């Protein structure tokens, strides 16, 4: 099978779609993580001064 412009464009579209799916999955995975406690962050900032 020869290399065609259409084939290259399809490969590029497919790769872009896979990248979007990976990014979406990573965002969803991060959404399951707990947010850091804001009071803890404030206490750490005071220690540094």
N, C-alpha and C positions, 0 to 999 in steps of 0.2 A: 504494500500500500504506500503510495507516494505522500510526500509532505505537501499539504495544500494550505492556502491561506485560511480557508474555512476550518480546517482541522486545528491549526494553531490558535485561531480565535476561540474555538470550542474548548481547547485545553485551558486557555487563559480564563475563560468564564467559569469553567469547572473548578479551577484552583481558587479563584476569587470566592466562589460559593463555599468551598470547603473552609477557607479562611474565615469567612463570616460565621459559619457554623461553629468553628472552634472558638472564636471570640465570644459568641453567645453562650456556649457551654461554660467557658471560663467565668463569665459574668454570673451565670446561674450558680456555679459552684461557690463563687465568692459570696453570693447572697446568702448562703447557708452559714457563713462564718459570723461570729458575734462581733459587734462593734466594740472598740476599746472603750473602757469606762472613762468618761470625761473628767471625773473627779481625780482619777489616777493620773491623768495627763497633767492636770493643774498642780498636783503635788510634786510631780517630777520636775516641772518647770521651776517651782519655788526652790527645790534642792540645788538646782544648777546655778542660781544667782549668788 
